[in-house]
């Protein structure tokens, strides 16, 4: 297992390199430049040339890429062209913990709702609970975040006045290791509930449907019939023998799901006024802020590589037939 993990880490190096290269080329292939406009005004040509010279944008593309890679290897993601008082490292250090926490909480909620719902639906196949769970799952998939978020704000925040409707509780500087919030903070939890439900319910619907389909396939296997023939109670057959293997497809989607939720929750971050990474990423594309685009893409790629590695490792624990040499 250790050798497999080391090999995967080494294979991640060319993957990350290609992500940086493709993103670097495509970002600069977009029409327009980072200094074409300053607010609503067009910058003078002399000012644009001076800014381009300052940030080495007048160098050949290959030279720019070589300089950027040298900075990345030193851990420096460069300055932001728009937020010139901040570097990309500063922006990501401030915004990534928010997106990370939102993604983790949303996936946990999705698993807590989706797996039990999928198990109940599979056990009661073609029964009332199966149809009801499937209906709720389809409803959850069908309602987009841009509709569910404002509805929760109106109902829970404004109409009932139970929870705050915007921002993110607690200062990120209080988080342990920069990403783990103080779990006893009431301020954090009251602010986190609504955006977590907004994303988590949609995730739970997909997880429930996948768990149901996978479990229905597993319970028809020979070893499940053997376990039933031995006289094991139904709960033991389902939760000890069947569910473990049925979770393999669920675990498979958790890797890319986690990376996508962490970096792609721009809509929810906008609705609830969260200072997360998704907002900076979208704005950086619009503003042609190349270093922020590259930095956010690199973070996404690293998360995706690590999440997929975790998924592969989890396979070995869920299915004893899987071994990595």
C-alpha positions in Angstrom: 0.0 0.0 0.0 2.8 2.4 0.9 4.6 1.9 -2.4 1.3 2.4 -4.3 0.7 5.7 -2.5 4.2 6.9 -3.3 3.8 5.9 -7.0 0.5 7.8 -7.2 2.1 10.9 -5.7 4.9 10.8 -8.2 2.4 10.3 -11.0 0.5 13.4 -9.8 3.5 15.6 -10.6 3.1 15.4 -14.4 -0.7 15.7 -14.0 -0.4 19.0 -12.1 2.2 20.2 -14.5 -0.2 19.7 -17.4 -3.0 21.4 -15.5 -0.8 24.4 -15.0 0.4 24.4 -18.6 -3.1 24.1 -20.2 -4.6 26.7 -17.8 -1.7 29.1 -18.4 -2.1 28.9 -22.2 -6.0 29.0 -22.2 -6.1 31.9 -19.8 -3.9 34.0 -22.0 -5.8 32.9 -25.1 -8.9 34.7 -23.8 -9.7 38.0 -25.6 -8.7 41.1 -23.7 -6.1 41.6 -21.0 -5.9 42.3 -17.3 -5.2 46.0 -17.7 -7.6 46.8 -20.5 -10.0 48.5 -18.1 -9.8 50.0 -14.6 -13.4 50.1 -13.3 -15.4 51.7 -16.1 -12.4 53.6 -17.6 -10.0 52.4 -20.3 -6.4 52.8 -19.2 -4.0 54.8 -21.3 -1.7 52.8 -23.6 1.4 54.0 -21.7 0.0 52.8 -18.4 -0.9 49.4 -19.8 2.6 49.0 -21.2 4.1 49.9 -17.9 1.9 47.4 -16.0 2.7 44.7 -18.6 6.4 45.4 -18.1 6.0 45.3 -14.3 4.4 41.9 -14.4 6.5 40.5 -17.2 3.6 40.2 -19.5 5.6 41.6 -22.4 7.9 38.6 -22.3 7.4 35.7 -24.7 4.9 33.2 -23.5 7.5 30.5 -22.9 9.5 32.8 -20.7 6.4 33.8 -18.7 5.6 30.2 -18.1 9.1 29.3 -17.0 9.2 32.2 -14.6 5.8 31.2 -13.2 6.8 27.6 -12.7 9.9 28.7 -10.9 7.8 30.8 -8.5 5.3 27.9 -8.0 8.2 25.6 -7.0 9.0 28.1 -4.3 5.4 28.2 -3.1 4.8 31.7 -4.6 1.6 31.9 -6.7 2.3 35.4 -7.7 0.6 38.8 -7.3 -3.1 39.5 -8.1 -3.4 41.9 -11.0 -6.6 43.4 -9.7 -6.2 43.2 -5.9 -2.7 44.6 -6.0 -2.4 44.9 -2.2 -2.8 41.1 -2.0 -0.9 38.1 -3.5 -2.7 35.0 -4.7 -1.4 33.2 -1.6 -3.1 35.8 0.5 -6.4 35.4 -1.4 -6.4 31.6 -1.2 -5.4 31.6 2.5 -8.4 33.8 3.2 -11.0 32.2 1.0 -10.0 28.5 0.8 -10.9 27.7 4.5 -14.5 28.9 3.9 -15.0 26.8 0.8 -13.3 23.8 2.4 -15.6 23.9 5.5 -18.7 24.4 3.4 -17.7 21.5 1.2 -16.9 19.2 4.1 -20.1 20.0 5.9 -22.2 19.6 2.8 -20.8 16.2 1.9 -21.2 15.0 5.5 -24.9 16.1 5.4 -25.3 14.5 2.0 -23.9 11.2 3.3 -26.0 11.3 6.5 -29.2 11.7 4.5 -28.4 10.0 1.3 -27.0 6.6 2.5 -29.9 5.8 5.0 -32.4 7.0 2.4 -30.9 4.7 -0.2 -30.8 1.7 2.1 -34.4 2.2 3.1 -35.4 2.4 -0.6 -33.5 -0.7 -1.5 -34.8 -2.8 1.4 -38.4 -1.8 0.5 -37.9 -2.2 -3.2 -41.1 -1.4 -5.1 -42.8 -0.5 -1.9 -44.2 2.8 -0.5 -40.9 3.8 1.1 -39.0 3.1 -2.1 -41.3 5.3 -4.2 -41.3 8.0 -1.5 -37.5 8.0 -1.2 -37.1 8.0 -5.0 -39.6 10.9 -5.3 -37.7 13.0 -2.7 -34.4 12.2 -4.3 -35.6 13.3 -7.8 -37.1 16.4 -6.1 -33.7 17.2 -4.5 -31.8 16.8 -7.8 -34.4 18.9 -9.7 -34.3 21.9 -7.4 -31.2 24.0 -8.2 -29.2 25.8 -5.5 -30.2 29.2 -6.9 -33.8 28.4 -6.0 -33.4 26.5 -2.8 -31.0 29.0 -1.3 -33.2 32.1 -1.6 -36.2 30.1 -0.4 -34.4 29.0 2.8 -33.3 32.6 3.3 -36.9 33.8 3.0 -38.5 31.1 5.1 -35.9 30.3 7.8 -34.1 33.6 7.9 -36.6 36.3 7.2 -40.0 34.8 7.8 -39.2 32.8 10.9 -36.1 34.6 12.0 -34.3 31.5 13.2 -30.9 31.8 11.5 -28.7 34.5 10.0 -29.0 34.7 6.2 -25.5 35.9 5.2 -21.8 35.7 5.9 -19.8 33.0 7.6 -19.5 32.7 11.3 -16.2 33.0 13.2 -13.0 34.6 12.0 -11.0 32.2 9.9 -7.9 33.0 11.9 -9.5 31.1 14.8 -9.6 27.9 12.8 -7.4 25.1 13.8 -4.8 24.5 11.1 -6.5 27.2 9.1 -9.4 25.1 7.9 -11.0 23.4 11.0 -13.4 25.8 12.8 -13.9 25.8 16.6 -16.6 23.1 16.8 -18.1 24.7 19.9 -18.7 28.1 18.2 -22.4 28.8 18.1 -21.8 31.7 15.7 -20.1 29.4 13.3 -22.9 26.8 13.3 -25.8 29.2 13.0 -24.2 30.8 9.9 -23.2 27.4 8.4 -26.6 25.7 8.6 -28.4 27.3 5.6 -25.6 27.2 3.0 -24.8 23.6 4.1 -28.4 22.5 3.7 -28.6 24.3 0.3 -25.7 22.2 -1.1 -26.1 19.1 1.0 -29.6 18.3 0.1 -28.7 18.1 -3.6 -25.8 15.9 -2.9 -27.9 13.6 -0.7 -30.3 13.1 -3.5 -27.6 11.8 -5.8 -26.0 9.7 -3.1 -29.4 8.1 -2.2 -30.1 7.1 -5.8 -26.7 5.6 -6.2 -26.8 3.8 -2.9 -30.2 2.3 -3.8 -29.1 1.1 -7.2 -25.9 -0.3 -5.9 -27.5 -2.1 -2.9 -30.2 -3.6 -5.1 -27.5 -5.2 -7.2 -25.4 -6.4 -4.3 -28.3 -8.1 -2.4 -28.8 -10.4 -5.4 -25.2 -11.7 -5.2 -24.6 -15.3 -4.1 -22.7 -14.5 -0.9 -25.8 -12.5 0.3 -28.0 -15.4 -0.3 -25.5 -17.6 1.6 -25.6 -15.2 4.5 -29.4 -15.3 4.6 -29.3 -19.1 4.3 -27.2 -19.2 7.5 -30.0 -17.6 9.4 -28.4 -14.2 9.9 -30.9 -11.4 10.7 -31.8 -9.1 7.9 -30.1 -6.1 9.5 -26.8 -8.0 9.8 -27.0 -9.1 6.1 -27.6 -5.6 5.0 -25.3 -3.5 7.2 -22.4 -6.0 7.7 -22.3 -7.8 4.4 -24.1 -5.9 1.7 -23.8 -2.2 2.5 -20.0 -2.3 2.6 -19.6 -3.4 -1.0 -22.6 -1.3 -2.1 -20.7 1.8 -0.9 -17.9 1.4 -3.5 -19.8 3.4 -6.2 -20.7 6.0 -3.6 -17.1 6.4 -2.5 -16.0 6.6 -6.2 -18.0 9.8 -6.7 -17.0 11.4 -3.4 -13.5 12.3 -4.8 -14.5 14.6 -7.7 -17.7 15.6 -5.7 -15.5 17.0 -2.9 -13.2 18.9 -5.2 -16.2 20.3 -7.1 -18.1 21.4 -4.1 -15.0 23.0 -2.5 -14.1 25.1 -5.6 -17.4 25.2 -7.4 -19.9 26.5 -4.9 -19.9 30.0 -6.4 -23.7 30.3 -6.6 -24.2 29.4 -3.0 -21.3 31.7 -1.9 -22.9 34.6 -3.8 -26.4 33.9 -2.4 -25.2 33.8 1.2 -22.4 36.4 0.9 -19.7 33.9 1.7 -16.1 35.1 1.1 -15.1 31.7 -0.5 -12.8 30.7 -3.3 -15.5 30.3 -5.9 -16.2 34.0 -6.0 -12.6 34.9 -6.5 -12.2 32.2 -9.3 -15.1 33.5 -11.3 -14.2 37.1 -10.9 -10.6 36.4 -11.8 -11.7 34.8 -15.1 -13.8 37.9 -15.9 -11.0 40.3 -15.0 -8.3 38.2 -16.7 -6.5 38.0 -13.4 -4.2 35.2 -14.7 -2.4 34.4 -11.4 -5.6 34.0 -9.5 -7.0 31.8 -12.2 -3.9 29.6 -12.2 -3.8 29.5 -8.4 -7.4 28.4 -8.0 -7.0 25.8 -10.8 -3.9 24.4 -9.1 -5.8 24.1 -5.8 -8.6 22.3 -7.6 -6.2 19.9 -9.3 -4.4 19.1 -6.1 -7.7 18.5 -4.3 -8.9 16.3 -7.1 -5.7 14.2 -7.1 -5.7 13.8 -3.3 -9.4 13.0 -3.2 -9.0 10.3 -5.9 -6.1 8.9 -4.0 -8.2 8.7 -0.9 -11.0 6.9 -2.9 -8.5 4.3 -4.2 -7.3 3.7 -0.7 -10.8 3.4 0.6 -11.5 0.6 -2.0 -9.1 -1.7 -0.2 -10.9 -1.2 3.1 -14.4 -1.7 1.6 -13.6 -4.7 -0.6 -11.0 -7.2 0.7 -10.6 -8.5 -2.8 -8.9 -5.3 -3.8 -5.2 -5.2 -3.1 -2.5 -2.7 -4.3 1.0 -4.1 -4.9 
